[in-house]
């Protein structure tokens, strides 16, 4: 839980810094601030460790392996386009994305030593918080390619 609190605090700090930069650099130009919706599709693989039981020198390994799941996610980014106030075609944004619920399952599998069957089921909710930077390449048309990168958790 402590790690999640650090991620949230770090995200709030980066969001605040983006807003402060947008307000100070563009006190007269609010059109440099933008909000961008995000939508993602992800295909994820969950690897599960096998479970081993020992009895009378015998070893049984059951379950384990991997399972795949796909889902859709959504998010939002708040950004600042510095090309409005400077001659540099640079954008900076803070982005949050919820990746949806992913579920992994294995089983049922027979466990001779216990005389029963077992199964494993995991649910994972993933969130990302990013600070991204972009350099726009002006080709003199309405099509503007860019190079970007980001840091986050």
Protein Blocks (a to p, Z undefined) as FASTA:
>chain_A
ZZmmmmmmmmmmmmmmmmmmmmmmmmmlmklpccdddddddddddddddddddeehiacd
eeehidddddddddddddddfklmmmbdcddddddddebjadddedddddfknopacddd
dddddddddddddddddehiabdcdddddddZZ
